Amino acid sequence: MSPGEGHPGQGHRERLREKFLAHGLAKFTDEEVLELLLTLATPRRDCKQQARQLMAAFGNLQAVLDAAPAELARIKGIGPKNILGLKLVPAVARRYLEDRLLHGGVFQDAAQAAEYLELTMRPLTREVFRVMLLDAQRQVRGVEDLAAGTLTEAVVYPREVVAKALAGGAAAIVCAHNHPSGDAAPSRADRELTRRLYHACAGVGVELMDHVIVGGGKLYSFAASGELAAFANEHRNLNL
């Protein structure tokens, strides 16, 4: 092939790029997203087959981007530069979202907070308990990891959470922890901790907007499930 000639797949990759510039990722399949990413580190080779192999091995785009470098390297045709690109994309997305929120970002509801927490905590391999501090206008004033534990447990006490909220001048907080096992379902201990957190926060005038559990690409929201509302009713009845 002479220097002036194209390469197999060049026309296809140009169409992918034009499609992205015109529509973003809305009209892309997971396989096409991967193919486009791979072309950035593979200038003169068709990447369709590699993208197809990644999908066959991992199942979906999220699983590919979350995969360990050693797992990605097992796929034929995936080299160090491809792996760097695949790992850099989600890291940049998390940094962008966090920086945007910490510089004047406003949460409208608990669901928006849960989406952010799912994105930033999904890759963690140890259990971490995280607290987001929000002011009265729902602007994020800080994000703190209060406890980092083993694969299965991070110990946190409600008084520590309340102390952090008061010290940060928070009017509301969102708590979250991850289940590295991949099962986002709350345990009995998770429910009891959330109950105690609600009562402790309400007692000092801080709103517990939600407690989110992240696991396996899924999440459990105590606000969305209605359990937080039940704790609120319980608190009102206790203080009648």
C-alpha positions in Angstrom: 0.0 0.0 0.0 1.5 3.3 -1.0 1.6 6.3 1.5 -1.1 8.1 -0.4 -3.5 5.2 -0.3 -6.1 4.5 2.4 -6.4 1.3 4.4 -9.1 -1.3 4.7 -11.9 0.1 6.8 -10.8 3.8 6.4 -14.1 4.8 4.9 -16.0 3.0 7.7 -14.1 4.7 10.5 -14.6 8.1 8.8 -18.3 7.5 8.8 -18.2 6.6 12.5 -16.4 9.8 13.3 -18.9 11.9 11.2 -21.8 10.1 12.9 -20.4 10.9 16.3 -19.7 14.6 15.5 -23.3 14.9 14.1 -25.2 13.0 16.8 -22.9 12.1 19.7 -23.3 8.6 21.0 -27.1 8.5 20.9 -27.2 6.5 17.6 -24.2 4.2 18.4 -24.3 0.6 19.5 -21.9 -0.5 22.2 -19.8 -2.3 19.6 -19.6 0.9 17.5 -18.5 2.9 20.5 -15.7 0.5 21.2 -14.7 0.4 17.5 -14.5 4.2 17.5 -12.4 4.2 20.7 -10.0 1.6 19.3 -9.4 3.6 16.1 -7.8 6.4 18.1 -4.9 4.1 19.0 -4.9 2.1 15.8 -4.4 4.5 12.9 -4.1 2.1 10.0 -6.1 -1.0 10.7 -9.8 -1.9 10.8 -11.0 -2.3 14.4 -14.4 -3.8 13.9 -13.2 -7.4 14.7 -11.5 -6.3 17.9 -14.6 -4.5 19.0 -16.7 -7.6 18.3 -14.3 -9.8 20.3 -14.5 -7.4 23.3 -18.3 -7.5 23.2 -18.2 -11.3 23.0 -15.8 -11.6 25.9 -17.4 -9.0 28.3 -21.0 -8.6 27.2 -21.4 -4.9 27.1 -19.7 -1.5 26.9 -19.7 -1.0 30.7 -18.1 -4.3 31.4 -15.3 -3.7 28.8 -14.5 -0.3 30.3 -14.5 -1.7 33.8 -12.3 -4.7 32.9 -8.8 -5.0 34.3 -5.9 -4.3 31.9 -4.8 -7.9 32.2 -8.2 -9.1 31.1 -8.3 -6.8 28.1 -4.8 -7.9 27.0 -6.1 -11.4 26.5 -8.2 -10.2 23.5 -6.4 -10.7 20.2 -5.4 -7.4 18.7 -5.8 -5.3 21.9 -2.4 -3.8 22.7 -1.1 -1.4 25.4 -2.2 1.7 23.6 -5.8 0.4 23.1 -5.9 -0.6 26.8 -4.7 2.9 27.8 -7.5 4.5 25.8 -10.2 2.1 27.2 -9.1 2.8 30.8 -8.6 6.6 30.2 -12.2 7.2 29.0 -14.1 6.3 32.2 -11.5 7.9 34.4 -11.8 11.2 32.5 -15.6 11.0 32.6 -15.5 10.5 36.4 -13.1 13.4 36.9 -15.1 15.7 34.7 -18.3 14.9 36.5 -16.8 15.3 39.9 -15.0 18.6 39.0 -18.2 20.0 37.6 -20.2 19.1 40.7 -17.6 20.4 43.1 -17.4 23.8 41.3 -21.0 25.0 41.6 -22.9 21.9 40.6 -26.5 21.6 41.9 -28.4 18.4 42.6 -32.1 18.6 41.9 -33.1 15.4 43.5 -31.7 12.2 45.1 -31.8 10.3 41.7 -29.2 12.7 40.3 -26.9 12.1 43.3 -27.4 8.4 42.9 -26.3 8.5 39.3 -23.1 10.4 40.2 -22.3 7.9 43.0 -22.9 4.9 40.8 -20.5 6.2 38.2 -17.7 7.1 40.7 -18.0 4.1 43.0 -18.6 1.2 40.6 -14.9 0.6 40.0 -13.9 0.4 43.7 -12.6 -3.0 44.8 -12.9 -2.3 48.6 -16.0 -1.3 50.5 -16.0 2.5 51.0 -18.5 4.7 52.8 -18.9 8.1 51.1 -20.8 11.2 52.2 -21.7 14.1 49.9 -22.2 17.5 51.7 -24.8 19.9 50.2 -25.8 23.3 51.2 -29.4 24.7 51.4 -29.4 25.3 47.6 -28.3 21.7 47.0 -24.8 22.8 45.8 -22.1 20.3 46.5 -19.7 21.5 49.1 -17.6 18.4 49.5 -17.3 14.7 49.0 -15.8 12.7 51.8 -14.8 9.0 52.2 -15.4 8.4 55.9 -14.4 4.7 56.0 -12.6 2.3 53.7 -12.7 -1.4 54.7 -12.2 -4.9 53.4 -13.8 -6.5 50.4 -17.0 -6.9 52.4 -17.2 -4.3 55.1 -16.5 -0.6 55.9 -17.4 0.4 59.4 -19.0 3.8 59.9 -20.9 5.3 62.9 -23.8 7.7 62.5 -22.1 10.2 64.9 -19.1 10.4 62.6 -21.4 11.3 59.7 -23.3 13.9 61.7 -20.1 15.4 62.9 -18.8 15.7 59.4 -22.0 17.3 58.2 -22.1 19.9 61.0 -18.4 20.7 60.5 -19.0 21.2 56.8 -22.0 23.4 57.4 -24.2 21.0 55.3 -27.9 21.4 55.2 -28.3 18.0 53.5 -26.2 14.9 52.8 -26.3 11.9 50.6 -24.6 8.8 51.9 -23.4 5.9 49.8 -21.3 2.7 50.1 -20.4 0.0 47.6 -20.7 -3.8 47.6 -17.7 -5.1 45.8 -19.4 -8.5 45.6 -21.7 -7.0 42.9 -25.0 -7.4 44.8 -26.5 -4.0 45.5 -29.3 -5.5 47.7 -29.2 -4.0 51.3 -28.4 -6.3 54.2 -30.2 -6.1 57.5 -27.1 -4.1 58.8 -27.4 -1.7 55.9 -31.1 -1.0 56.8 -30.4 -0.5 60.5 -27.5 1.8 59.7 -29.7 3.9 57.4 -32.4 4.1 60.0 -29.9 5.3 62.7 -28.4 7.7 60.2 -31.9 9.2 59.5 -32.7 9.7 63.1 -29.2 11.1 63.9 -29.4 13.6 61.0 -33.0 14.7 61.7 -32.1 15.3 65.3 -29.7 18.1 64.4 -31.6 19.5 61.4 -29.6 17.9 58.6 -31.6 16.2 55.8 -30.5 12.7 54.8 -31.5 12.9 51.1 -30.6 9.3 50.4 -28.4 6.3 51.2 -27.2 4.6 48.0 -25.7 1.1 47.7 -23.6 0.6 44.5 -22.9 -2.9 43.3 -22.3 -4.7 40.0 -23.4 -1.9 37.8 -26.6 -1.5 39.7 -27.7 0.5 42.7 -30.2 0.5 45.5 -31.6 3.8 46.7 -33.3 4.0 50.1 -35.1 7.1 48.9 -36.4 5.5 45.7 -37.5 2.4 47.5 -39.6 4.3 50.0 -37.6 3.1 53.0 -36.3 6.6 53.7 -39.9 7.9 53.8 -40.8 5.1 56.3 -37.9 6.2 58.6 -39.2 9.8 58.3 -42.7 8.7 59.5 -41.1 6.8 62.3 -39.1 9.9 63.4 -42.2 12.1 63.3 -44.2 9.6 65.4 -41.4 9.4 68.0 -41.4 13.2 68.3 -45.1 13.8 68.6 
